[in-house]
């Protein structure tokens, strides 16, 4: 799988932690929209694009570990309170 499509996990309340596989290069718009119990996400260095609202309404999303090369390219991707950790 090279991408996670638009709305792929829409309203999937069963997700709590997600580690995106290394072969994924893009995450689509609203891919994890409304995943109300998602608390942590790890995004690998191979991801080059994260779509608008990919994690919108993930109200419990506390931390997102993101590659440094995405810094400045993440407008409207994560909820306001999410701590984005660039590595």
Secondary structure, 3 states (H helix, E strand, C coil): CCEECCCCCCCCCCCCEEECCCCCCEECCCCCCCCCCCCEEECCCCCCEECCCCCCCCCCCCEEEECHHHCCCCCCCCCCCCEEEEC
